[in-house]
Amino acid sequence: METLGTETAFEVLAKAKALEKQGKDVIHLEIGEPDFDTPKNIKEAAVKALYGGFTHYVPAAGIPQLREAIAEYISKTRRINVDPEEVVVTPGAKPIMFFSILACVNPGEEVLYPNPGFPIYESVINFVGAKPVPIPLLEENDFRLDHEYVKDKITKKTKMIILNSPENPTGGVLTREDLKVIVDCISNRDDVIVLSDEIYSRIIYEGEHESIASFKGMKEKSIVLDGFSKTYAMTGWRLGYGVMRKDLTQKVTQLMINSNSCTCAFVQMAGVEALKGPQKEPERMDAEFKKRREVIVSGLNKIEGITCKKPRGAFYVFPNITGTGMDCRKLGDYLLNEAGVAVLPGTSFGKYGEGYLRLSFANSIENINKALDRISKALKKR
Ligand SMILES: Cc1ncc(COP(=O)(O)O)c(C=O)c1O
């Protein structure tokens, strides 16, 4: 257990809740979940399934209707041919990270992963006794890959490369050119697998989402992670999936059998409706995120000591706070205690996050403006 890490967002949330209990007003910009309600058609599908008998165990890899709907959706959006048997449904997308790393990586092997990046990657790499090899995502590279650096870090010992685009926490988006570098590096390697975390693929503000699985020969070498939490505001439902080769679906299904048995049956039926039903609601949410992005980026850039690049995807900003003279943990605590604004220090996402904060703009424009005002005043007061 000593090698297993955690996700600081939940710790900051607990601290913020404790302050709220004492009567302090806190604006929550720390947690990564849409503030919108799950669309009505999806809720109705769940209720219908609940009363329609979807209350028992179902196949460990997912119900056929959902695996088919996912195969169709990924085939269309990633321009590849996916068979329903190449899909494993899990309670949230997070288990796909855990299970893929458990299934594919042996102790001593190397795993490349984005840093700053989602903290669970590094946590699980350490947990299986593998060697974490961070790929720094730097502001000067628009939080994209440094091609030469990546080429240099792919060695004989590399077993897995984790990519996340659009990225949490930086909002960076990998281009086809970036992905091509990885594809070329592993073109002669059948022993390397790419875990491509595409959970934010629908929340993209400029350009199109590009998946490494769409490159020739890469479908067999990729595990595409995606889910319903962010796109359909379904974080609490716990529904996600991985798309991978059939030999890997068997391994991941075995891990499902050993842990969860299966994903909640009526929730899976809601997932079918999410994918096949009207897409107006997710589109409306994305349009709203886009407006909020403008507000938060321009507001942060007006605050002395802070500069902020416009994220190209997801719903986070990753402002540079070095001009404040404070380290990111101290500043995070200061803003929570003095300004009543909960944010995450950049180092919650790895050592290359020093000098940054992560703010989620999955909150109303009114609250974002209030938070900006409070941050500005608290920094002037020092
Ligand atoms: C990059 C990334 N991948 C995966 C997940 C997990 O999503 P889920 O709620 O479906 O488990 C998150 C959630 O915050 C995330 O930010």
The ligand as an ORCA input file, in Angstrom:
! r2SCAN-3c Opt
* xyz 0 1
  C      -7.874     12.348    -17.329
  C      -8.945     11.582    -16.649
  N      -9.134     10.295    -16.957
  C     -10.080      9.566    -16.362
  C     -10.885     10.084    -15.379
  C     -11.856      9.179    -14.682
  O     -13.152      9.314    -15.052
  P     -14.324      8.442    -14.403
  O     -15.098      9.355    -13.529
  O     -15.121      7.954    -15.563
  O     -13.727      7.306    -13.641
  C     -10.741     11.420    -15.030
  C     -11.561     11.997    -13.949
  O     -11.328     13.016    -13.396
  C      -9.752     12.187    -15.678
  O      -9.576     13.477    -15.387
*
